[in-house]
Amino acid sequence: MKTPEAYVGKWRITHMDKWDQDFVDLVAPGHIKIQKDGSGAFQFGAVQGEMDCRVVKTADHSILEFSWDGSDECDHASGRGWVSVNGKQMEGHIFLHLGDDSGFTAEKSK
């Protein structure tokens, strides 16, 4: 599956509703990377994951939904989420299976 070009690239997480920026950048600068082939990865705080992305079309726009598998403080973690892009701005929401969730915003990295 090919991911639309607007989503492809590295995105710097600039805000999360649930956690402050110091936590987001705890291990590495918080980010999301999305590949053309529908795969991706993210890191924020002590949470990291590999993503499986799919485009979902609604009546008025499309979003990129994903499932993910990875770790949270070295313990296995998984979940789901979605992102929407408007130019160089991304907004979305990430869910940790049976755990926390947070909205976030990100900017396209140069």
C-alpha atoms as an extended CHARMM CRD file, in Angstrom:
* protein
*
       110  EXT
         1         1  MET       CA              0.0000000000        0.0000000000        0.0000000000  PROA      1               0.0000000000
         2         2  LYS       CA              1.3390000000        3.4180000000       -0.9450000000  PROA      2               0.0000000000
         3         3  THR       CA              1.0670000000        6.2540000000        1.5720000000  PROA      3               0.0000000000
         4         4  PRO       CA              0.0650000000        9.6780000000        0.1710000000  PROA      4               0.0000000000
         5         5  GLU       CA              3.0970000000       11.9670000000       -0.1810000000  PROA      5               0.0000000000
         6         6  ALA       CA              1.6390000000       14.5580000000        2.2300000000  PROA      6               0.0000000000
         7         7  TYR       CA              2.1980000000       12.1370000000        5.1480000000  PROA      7               0.0000000000
         8         8  VAL       CA              5.6290000000       10.8130000000        4.1590000000  PROA      8               0.0000000000
         9         9  GLY       CA              8.6750000000       12.0490000000        6.0550000000  PROA      9               0.0000000000
        10        10  LYS       CA              9.8570000000       12.8320000000        9.5570000000  PROA      10              0.0000000000
        11        11  TRP       CA              7.6310000000       14.9080000000       11.8150000000  PROA      11              0.0000000000
        12        12  ARG       CA              8.7470000000       16.5760000000       15.0610000000  PROA      12              0.0000000000
        13        13  ILE       CA              6.1990000000       16.2550000000       17.8720000000  PROA      13              0.0000000000
        14        14  THR       CA              5.7050000000       19.8030000000       19.1810000000  PROA      14              0.0000000000
        15        15  HSD       CA              2.8400000000       19.2510000000       21.6420000000  PROA      15              0.0000000000
        16        16  MET       CA              1.0430000000       16.4110000000       23.4190000000  PROA      16              0.0000000000
        17        17  ASP       CA             -2.1350000000       16.9420000000       25.4300000000  PROA      17              0.0000000000
        18        18  LYS       CA             -1.2240000000       14.3770000000       28.1190000000  PROA      18              0.0000000000
        19        19  TRP       CA              2.5200000000       15.0300000000       28.6180000000  PROA      19              0.0000000000
        20        20  ASP       CA              4.7570000000       18.1020000000       28.7080000000  PROA      20              0.0000000000
        21        21  GLN       CA              7.5450000000       18.6550000000       26.1770000000  PROA      21              0.0000000000
        22        22  ASP       CA             10.2630000000       17.6200000000       28.6480000000  PROA      22              0.0000000000
        23        23  PHE       CA              8.6770000000       14.1580000000       28.8090000000  PROA      23              0.0000000000
        24        24  VAL       CA              8.0630000000       14.0390000000       25.0360000000  PROA      24              0.0000000000
        25        25  ASP       CA             11.8100000000       14.6570000000       24.4660000000  PROA      25              0.0000000000
        26        26  LEU       CA             13.0120000000       12.4720000000       27.3900000000  PROA      26              0.0000000000
        27        27  VAL       CA             14.9830000000        9.8510000000       25.3980000000  PROA      27              0.0000000000
        28        28  ALA       CA             15.1790000000       11.5790000000       22.0050000000  PROA      28              0.0000000000
        29        29  PRO       CA             13.3520000000       14.4790000000       20.3770000000  PROA      29              0.0000000000
        30        30  GLY       CA              9.7470000000       13.2890000000       20.0120000000  PROA      30              0.0000000000
        31        31  HSD       CA              9.0400000000       12.3470000000       16.4050000000  PROA      31              0.0000000000
        32        32  ILE       CA              7.0690000000       10.2760000000       13.9070000000  PROA      32              0.0000000000
        33        33  LYS       CA              8.5050000000        8.8770000000       10.6610000000  PROA      33              0.0000000000
        34        34  ILE       CA              6.1580000000        7.6790000000        7.9310000000  PROA      34              0.0000000000
        35        35  GLN       CA              7.3940000000        5.7590000000        4.8850000000  PROA      35              0.0000000000
        36        36  LYS       CA              5.9090000000        5.5220000000        1.3720000000  PROA      36              0.0000000000
        37        37  ASP       CA              5.2280000000        1.8030000000        1.8720000000  PROA      37              0.0000000000
        38        38  GLY       CA              2.8230000000        2.4020000000        4.7910000000  PROA      38              0.0000000000
        39        39  SER       CA              5.2810000000        1.5700000000        7.5520000000  PROA      39              0.0000000000
        40        40  GLY       CA              6.4670000000        4.0140000000       10.1550000000  PROA      40              0.0000000000
        41        41  ALA       CA              7.9520000000        4.5430000000       13.6010000000  PROA      41              0.0000000000
        42        42  PHE       CA              7.6480000000        6.9800000000       16.4820000000  PROA      42              0.0000000000
        43        43  GLN       CA              9.3610000000        7.9150000000       19.7340000000  PROA      43              0.0000000000
        44        44  PHE       CA              8.1370000000       10.0890000000       22.5820000000  PROA      44              0.0000000000
        45        45  GLY       CA              9.1390000000        9.8540000000       26.2220000000  PROA      45              0.0000000000
        46        46  ALA       CA             10.0330000000        6.2320000000       26.9450000000  PROA      46              0.0000000000
        47        47  VAL       CA              7.4910000000        5.0160000000       24.3590000000  PROA      47              0.0000000000
        48        48  GLN       CA              8.5600000000        3.8120000000       20.9300000000  PROA      48              0.0000000000
        49        49  GLY       CA              6.7600000000        1.8560000000       18.2790000000  PROA      49              0.0000000000
        50        50  GLU       CA              6.7230000000        0.5130000000       14.7470000000  PROA      50              0.0000000000
        51        51  MET       CA              3.6170000000        1.5530000000       12.7940000000  PROA      51              0.0000000000
        52        52  ASP       CA              1.3940000000       -0.1260000000       10.1890000000  PROA      52              0.0000000000
        53        53  CYS       CA             -0.4850000000        2.6980000000        8.4170000000  PROA      53              0.0000000000
        54        54  ARG       CA             -3.6540000000        2.7170000000        6.2990000000  PROA      54              0.0000000000
        55        55  VAL       CA             -5.4620000000        5.5910000000        4.5710000000  PROA      55              0.0000000000
        56        56  VAL       CA             -9.1260000000        5.9260000000        5.5670000000  PROA      56              0.0000000000
        57        57  LYS       CA            -11.3430000000        8.1290000000        3.4050000000  PROA      57              0.0000000000
        58        58  THR       CA            -14.3270000000        9.9040000000        4.9210000000  PROA      58              0.0000000000
        59        59  ALA       CA            -16.9940000000       11.9760000000        3.1970000000  PROA      59              0.0000000000
        60        60  ASP       CA            -14.9780000000       15.2020000000        3.3510000000  PROA      60              0.0000000000
        61        61  HSD       CA            -11.3180000000       14.1930000000        3.8000000000  PROA      61              0.0000000000
        62        62  SER       CA             -8.9410000000       11.3260000000        4.4820000000  PROA      62              0.0000000000
        63        63  ILE       CA             -6.8130000000       10.4330000000        7.4890000000  PROA      63              0.0000000000
        64        64  LEU       CA             -3.9950000000        7.9940000000        8.0840000000  PROA      64              0.0000000000
        65        65  GLU       CA             -4.8560000000        5.4140000000       10.7450000000  PROA      65              0.0000000000
        66        66  PHE       CA             -2.2330000000        3.1210000000       12.2370000000  PROA      66              0.0000000000
        67        67  SER       CA             -1.7070000000        0.2560000000       14.6030000000  PROA      67              0.0000000000
        68        68  TRP       CA              1.6010000000        0.0510000000       16.4220000000  PROA      68              0.0000000000
        69        69  ASP       CA              3.7470000000       -2.3680000000       18.3830000000  PROA      69              0.0000000000
        70        70  GLY       CA              6.7320000000       -1.4440000000       20.5280000000  PROA      70              0.0000000000
        71        71  SER       CA              7.6510000000       -0.6520000000       24.1090000000  PROA      71              0.0000000000
        72        72  ASP       CA              6.9670000000        1.6920000000       27.0160000000  PROA      72              0.0000000000
        73        73  GLU       CA              9.8300000000        1.8640000000       29.5320000000  PROA      73              0.0000000000
        74        74  CYS       CA             11.1830000000       -1.4340000000       28.1020000000  PROA      74              0.0000000000
        75        75  ASP       CA              7.8370000000       -3.2450000000       28.6280000000  PROA      75              0.0000000000
        76        76  HSD       CA              5.9080000000       -4.4870000000       25.6060000000  PROA      76              0.0000000000
        77        77  ALA       CA              3.2900000000       -1.9770000000       24.4450000000  PROA      77              0.0000000000
        78        78  SER       CA              0.9370000000       -1.6470000000       21.5000000000  PROA      78              0.0000000000
        79        79  GLY       CA             -1.9820000000        0.4410000000       20.3720000000  PROA      79              0.0000000000
        80        80  ARG       CA             -3.4800000000        2.4740000000       17.5820000000  PROA      80              0.0000000000
        81        81  GLY       CA             -3.8020000000        6.0480000000       16.3950000000  PROA      81              0.0000000000
        82        82  TRP       CA             -4.5250000000        8.4090000000       13.5560000000  PROA      82              0.0000000000
        83        83  VAL       CA             -3.0070000000       11.4860000000       11.9370000000  PROA      83              0.0000000000
        84        84  SER       CA             -4.2450000000       14.2190000000        9.6300000000  PROA      84              0.0000000000
        85        85  VAL       CA             -1.9840000000       16.5780000000        7.6840000000  PROA      85              0.0000000000
        86        86  ASN       CA             -2.5390000000       20.1410000000        6.5720000000  PROA      86              0.0000000000
        87        87  GLY       CA              0.5770000000       21.3480000000        4.7490000000  PROA      87              0.0000000000
        88        88  LYS       CA              3.5350000000       21.1310000000        7.1540000000  PROA      88              0.0000000000
        89        89  GLN       CA              1.2880000000       20.6300000000       10.2060000000  PROA      89              0.0000000000
        90        90  MET       CA              0.1710000000       17.2570000000       11.5350000000  PROA      90              0.0000000000
        91        91  GLU       CA             -2.3900000000       16.5640000000       14.2230000000  PROA      91              0.0000000000
        92        92  GLY       CA             -3.4140000000       13.2300000000       15.5860000000  PROA      92              0.0000000000
        93        93  HSD       CA             -4.1600000000       11.0040000000       18.5130000000  PROA      93              0.0000000000
        94        94  ILE       CA             -2.2890000000        7.9930000000       19.8750000000  PROA      94              0.0000000000
        95        95  PHE       CA             -3.7230000000        5.2650000000       22.0940000000  PROA      95              0.0000000000
        96        96  LEU       CA             -1.7350000000        2.8280000000       24.2430000000  PROA      96              0.0000000000
        97        97  HSD       CA             -3.6320000000       -0.4700000000       24.4950000000  PROA      97              0.0000000000
        98        98  LEU       CA             -5.3700000000       -0.6010000000       27.8980000000  PROA      98              0.0000000000
        99        99  GLY       CA             -3.5490000000        2.5850000000       28.9120000000  PROA      99              0.0000000000
       100       100  ASP       CA             -3.1440000000        6.3010000000       28.3010000000  PROA      100             0.0000000000
       101       101  ASP       CA             -3.9840000000        8.2310000000       25.1620000000  PROA      101             0.0000000000
       102       102  SER       CA             -3.1150000000       11.7060000000       23.9570000000  PROA      102             0.0000000000
       103       103  GLY       CA             -3.7690000000       14.1400000000       21.1710000000  PROA      103             0.0000000000
       104       104  PHE       CA             -0.6490000000       15.6420000000       19.6130000000  PROA      104             0.0000000000
       105       105  THR       CA              0.6210000000       18.0760000000       17.0180000000  PROA      105             0.0000000000
       106       106  ALA       CA              3.7720000000       17.8280000000       14.9120000000  PROA      106             0.0000000000
       107       107  GLU       CA              5.6480000000       19.8270000000       12.3050000000  PROA      107             0.0000000000
       108       108  LYS       CA              7.3690000000       18.4890000000        9.2030000000  PROA      108             0.0000000000
       109       109  SER       CA             11.1340000000       18.2730000000        9.7400000000  PROA      109             0.0000000000
       110       110  LYS       CA             13.4660000000       19.7820000000        7.1740000000  PROA      110             0.0000000000
